[in-house]
Amino acid sequence: MTPELPVELIAARRAGTLVPMLGPAALDGVVDAQGQAIPADSESLILALNNGQPMAKKLMYEFPRAAMNVELKRGRSALVRFFDATYRDHAWSASALHGRIAELDPPYVVDFNRDTQLQDFWATRPHLLVVGIARLSGEFARYRLFQHDGEGYRAVAEDTLDSNLPVLFKPVGAARPESLYVASDADYVDYLTELMGGFGMPAFLKQRRLGMQYLLIGLRLNRDTERMLLSDIVWGAGEPAGWACMPECSAKERRFLERAGFVVLDLAPEQVLNGLSTHHEPLVRHPAGAHP
């Protein structure tokens, strides 16, 4: 039975102002040929980074800590090799959830993962890719811009891109088209500082996000890193700021979400996506920065 969804959520879907925001649990069920699950959340990433073995307790607290330890001991290249091997070079099953999101044809998606699932589903869909980058890039802005023409990506400058295309924003990095990753504690401190200062997102996206409403999928908010990223990325959101698919929401997460203007839904992401897919009215497309 399709659950009853908030009328405001359905309206955002119809208006083209609903932005899926994906966290690690959005990749649940994605496996390789041997049935091994794709590393996505903090613990699974740490174990994969350390050849399946736990690290010291203080490093197991959060992946950026473990990544910082590896960077200091083995160099930045060790992290890049790990992410490339995990997300670029390894074959993973297609995610049904990402397929459902692609079917909704959203104008803007925020993805807190480094995998290529949505990029694969958008392989023939022209779009813009905004990728967060680390402090070691030597660049003033903390992002790179790529435009996909339906066949492949090319790097673009902000003054030459087509800002009316759908946008995929991957703030902590991506394996394609270039190996660009925000991973260690130092990376996150730098990126979050620049994001708060206005240099972690391109100007056209800061304008486009105004009035948008977000649908949190597979994103838990029990760590400061995710909460800070979300707070800065959704600045200027509509009313409400969005909805969180979080059937087992903790009291701490609920307090944060309510303060941030989000409505907690006691529904699994699949239930919400199924409900949204039943509303087939044509989406209203607004020019970049324009909202009803």
C-alpha positions as CSV (number, residue, x, y, z in Angstrom):
1,M,0.0,0.0,0.0
2,T,1.4,3.4,-1.0
3,P,1.8,5.6,2.1
4,E,0.1,9.0,2.4
5,L,2.8,11.7,1.9
6,P,2.7,15.3,3.1
7,V,1.0,17.5,0.6
8,E,3.9,19.9,0.8
9,L,6.3,17.1,-0.3
10,I,4.1,16.3,-3.3
11,A,3.9,19.9,-4.2
12,A,7.7,20.3,-4.1
13,R,8.0,17.2,-6.4
14,R,5.5,18.7,-8.8
15,A,7.2,22.2,-8.7
16,G,10.6,20.8,-9.4
17,T,12.0,22.1,-6.2
18,L,12.6,18.8,-4.4
19,V,16.2,17.9,-4.0
20,P,17.2,14.3,-3.0
21,M,20.1,14.4,-0.6
22,L,21.8,11.0,-0.4
23,G,23.8,9.5,2.5
24,P,25.7,6.2,2.9
25,A,22.6,4.1,3.6
26,A,21.3,5.0,0.1
27,L,23.9,2.4,-1.1
28,D,22.4,-0.4,1.0
29,G,22.0,-3.6,-1.1
30,V,24.8,-2.6,-3.6
31,V,27.2,-5.6,-3.8
32,D,30.0,-6.9,-6.1
33,A,30.1,-10.2,-7.9
34,Q,31.1,-12.0,-4.7
35,G,28.3,-10.5,-2.7
36,Q,30.5,-8.1,-0.8
37,A,28.7,-4.9,0.1
38,I,30.0,-1.6,-1.1
39,P,31.8,0.4,1.6
40,A,29.8,3.5,2.3
41,D,29.3,4.3,6.0
42,S,32.1,5.3,8.4
43,E,32.8,1.9,9.8
44,S,32.7,0.0,6.6
45,L,35.0,2.5,5.0
46,I,37.5,2.3,7.8
47,L,37.5,-1.5,7.6
48,A,38.0,-1.5,3.9
49,L,40.8,1.1,4.2
50,N,42.6,-1.2,6.7
51,N,42.3,-4.5,4.9
52,G,39.2,-5.6,6.8
53,Q,40.8,-5.0,10.3
54,P,39.5,-2.6,12.9
55,M,41.8,0.3,13.8
56,A,42.3,1.9,17.2
57,K,39.1,2.8,19.0
58,K,39.7,6.6,18.7
59,L,40.2,6.1,14.9
60,M,37.1,4.0,14.6
61,Y,34.9,6.9,15.8
62,E,34.7,8.5,12.4
63,F,36.2,7.8,8.9
64,P,38.0,11.2,8.6
65,R,40.1,10.4,11.7
66,A,41.1,7.1,10.2
67,A,41.9,8.7,6.8
68,M,44.0,11.4,8.5
69,N,46.0,8.7,10.2
70,V,46.6,6.8,7.0
71,E,47.5,10.1,5.2
72,L,50.1,10.9,7.8
73,K,51.6,7.5,7.8
74,R,51.4,6.5,4.1
75,G,50.8,9.7,2.2
76,R,47.9,11.3,0.4
77,S,48.3,8.9,-2.5
78,A,47.2,6.0,-0.4
79,L,43.8,7.5,0.1
80,V,43.4,8.3,-3.6
81,R,44.4,4.7,-4.5
82,F,41.9,3.3,-2.0
83,F,39.0,5.4,-3.3
84,D,39.9,4.7,-7.0
85,A,40.1,1.0,-6.4
86,T,36.8,1.0,-4.4
87,Y,34.6,3.2,-6.5
88,R,36.2,3.6,-9.9
89,D,37.8,0.3,-10.7
90,H,35.6,-2.2,-8.8
91,A,32.3,-3.4,-10.4
92,W,29.2,-3.0,-8.2
93,S,25.6,-3.9,-8.8
94,A,23.2,-1.2,-9.9
95,S,21.3,0.4,-7.0
96,A,17.5,0.1,-7.4
97,L,17.1,3.2,-5.1
98,H,19.3,5.3,-7.3
99,G,17.4,4.1,-10.3
100,R,14.1,5.3,-8.7
101,I,15.7,8.7,-8.0
102,A,16.8,9.0,-11.6
103,E,13.3,8.1,-12.8
104,L,12.0,11.1,-10.8
105,D,14.1,13.3,-13.0
106,P,15.2,15.7,-10.3
107,P,16.8,19.1,-11.3
108,Y,19.3,19.0,-8.5
109,V,20.8,16.1,-6.3
110,V,23.2,16.3,-3.4
111,D,25.2,13.1,-2.9
112,F,27.4,12.7,0.2
113,N,28.9,9.5,-1.2
114,R,31.9,9.1,-3.5
115,D,30.5,6.3,-5.7
116,T,29.3,6.6,-9.3
117,Q,25.8,5.1,-9.1
118,L,23.8,8.2,-10.1
119,Q,26.4,9.2,-12.7
120,D,25.9,5.7,-14.2
121,F,22.1,6.2,-14.3
122,W,22.7,9.7,-15.8
123,A,25.2,8.4,-18.4
124,T,23.0,9.7,-21.3
125,R,21.5,12.6,-19.5
126,P,23.2,16.0,-20.0
127,H,24.0,17.5,-16.6
128,L,26.4,19.4,-14.5
129,L,28.7,17.8,-12.0
130,V,30.0,19.9,-9.0
131,V,32.7,18.0,-7.0
132,G,34.2,19.2,-3.7
133,I,38.0,19.2,-3.6
134,A,40.5,19.1,-0.8
135,R,43.0,21.6,0.4
136,L,45.9,20.0,-1.5
137,S,44.4,21.1,-4.8
138,G,46.2,24.5,-4.6
139,E,43.1,26.2,-5.9
140,F,41.1,29.1,-4.4
141,A,37.7,27.6,-4.9
142,R,37.0,24.2,-3.3
143,Y,35.1,22.6,-6.1
144,R,35.5,21.5,-9.7
145,L,32.9,21.9,-12.5
146,F,32.2,19.4,-15.2
147,Q,29.5,19.4,-17.9
148,H,28.1,16.1,-19.4
149,D,26.8,16.3,-22.9
150,G,25.0,13.0,-22.9
151,E,28.2,11.1,-23.8
152,G,30.9,12.2,-21.5
153,Y,32.3,14.9,-19.2
154,R,34.4,17.9,-19.9
155,A,35.8,20.4,-17.4
156,V,34.1,23.8,-17.7
157,A,34.5,27.3,-16.2
158,E,31.5,28.8,-14.4
159,D,31.1,31.5,-17.0
160,T,30.8,29.0,-19.8
161,L,28.6,26.2,-18.4
162,D,24.9,25.8,-19.0
163,S,23.4,26.6,-15.6
164,N,19.9,25.3,-16.7
165,L,21.1,21.7,-16.8
166,P,20.3,19.3,-13.9
167,V,23.0,19.4,-11.2
168,L,24.7,16.6,-9.3
169,F,26.6,18.0,-6.4
170,K,29.1,15.6,-4.7
171,P,30.7,17.7,-1.9
172,V,33.0,15.0,-0.5
173,G,34.3,13.9,-3.9
174,A,33.9,11.6,-6.8
175,A,35.8,8.9,-8.6
176,R,34.9,10.1,-12.1
177,P,35.7,11.9,-14.2
178,E,38.7,12.8,-12.0
179,S,39.9,11.3,-8.7
180,L,38.9,14.1,-6.4
181,Y,38.2,13.4,-2.7
182,V,37.6,15.1,0.6
183,A,38.5,12.4,3.1
184,S,40.8,13.3,6.1
185,D,40.1,15.5,9.1
186,A,42.2,18.2,7.6
187,D,40.3,18.0,4.3
188,Y,36.9,18.4,6.1
189,V,38.1,21.3,8.2
190,D,39.4,23.1,5.1
191,Y,36.3,22.3,3.0
192,L,33.8,23.2,5.7
193,T,35.6,26.4,6.4
194,E,35.6,27.4,2.7
195,L,31.9,26.3,2.4
196,M,30.9,28.5,5.2
197,G,33.0,31.3,3.6
198,G,31.2,30.9,0.3
199,F,33.9,29.1,-1.7
200,G,32.7,25.5,-1.5
201,M,29.9,26.0,-4.0
202,P,29.8,27.8,-7.4
203,A,27.8,31.1,-7.5
204,F,25.1,29.7,-9.9
205,L,24.4,26.8,-7.5
206,K,24.2,29.1,-4.4
207,Q,21.6,31.0,-6.4
208,R,19.7,28.0,-7.6
209,R,19.4,26.4,-4.2
210,L,17.3,29.3,-2.8
211,G,13.8,28.1,-2.0
212,M,14.7,24.4,-2.6
213,Q,13.4,21.7,-0.3
214,Y,15.4,18.6,0.5
215,L,14.6,14.9,0.8
216,L,17.1,13.2,3.0
217,I,17.7,9.6,1.9
218,G,20.0,7.2,3.8
219,L,21.6,10.1,5.6
220,R,22.1,9.8,9.4
221,L,23.0,12.9,11.4
222,N,24.7,11.6,14.5
223,R,28.1,13.2,13.8
224,D,29.0,16.9,13.5
225,T,30.6,16.4,10.1
226,E,27.3,15.5,8.4
227,R,25.3,18.1,10.3
228,M,27.7,20.9,9.4
229,L,27.7,19.9,5.7
230,L,24.0,19.7,5.6
231,S,23.5,23.1,7.4
232,D,25.7,25.0,5.0
233,I,24.5,23.3,1.8
234,V,20.8,23.8,2.5
235,W,21.2,27.5,3.4
236,G,18.3,29.5,1.9
237,A,15.9,26.4,1.8
238,G,12.2,26.7,1.5
239,E,9.6,26.1,4.2
240,P,9.8,23.5,5.4
241,A,13.5,23.0,4.6
242,G,12.7,19.4,3.7
243,W,11.9,15.9,4.9
244,A,14.0,13.2,6.4
245,C,13.3,9.5,5.6
246,M,14.3,8.3,9.0
247,P,12.1,5.6,10.6
248,E,14.6,5.1,13.5
249,C,15.4,8.7,14.1
250,S,17.3,9.3,17.4
251,A,16.2,12.0,19.8
252,K,19.5,13.9,19.0
253,E,18.9,13.7,15.2
254,R,15.2,14.8,15.6
255,R,16.2,17.9,17.6
256,F,18.8,18.9,15.0
257,L,16.4,18.3,12.1
258,E,13.5,20.2,13.7
259,R,15.9,23.2,14.5
260,A,17.0,23.0,10.8
261,G,13.4,23.2,9.6
262,F,13.1,19.5,8.5
263,V,10.1,17.2,9.0
264,V,10.9,13.7,10.1
265,L,9.1,11.0,8.1
266,D,8.6,7.6,9.8
267,L,8.9,6.0,6.4
268,A,11.7,4.1,4.5
269,P,13.1,5.9,1.5
270,E,11.6,3.3,-0.8
271,Q,8.1,4.0,0.5
272,V,8.6,7.7,-0.1
273,L,10.0,7.3,-3.6
274,N,7.2,4.9,-4.5
275,G,4.7,7.4,-3.3
276,L,6.3,10.2,-5.3
277,S,6.4,8.1,-8.4
278,T,2.6,7.8,-8.4
279,H,2.4,11.6,-9.1
280,H,3.0,11.8,-12.8
281,E,2.1,15.4,-13.4
282,P,4.7,17.1,-15.5
283,L,7.4,18.9,-13.4
284,V,7.6,22.6,-13.6
285,R,11.1,23.6,-14.7
286,H,12.3,26.9,-13.5
287,P,15.3,28.8,-14.9
288,A,18.3,28.8,-12.7
289,G,17.7,30.9,-9.6
290,A,13.9,31.3,-10.4
291,H,11.3,29.9,-8.0
292,P,7.6,30.1,-7.7
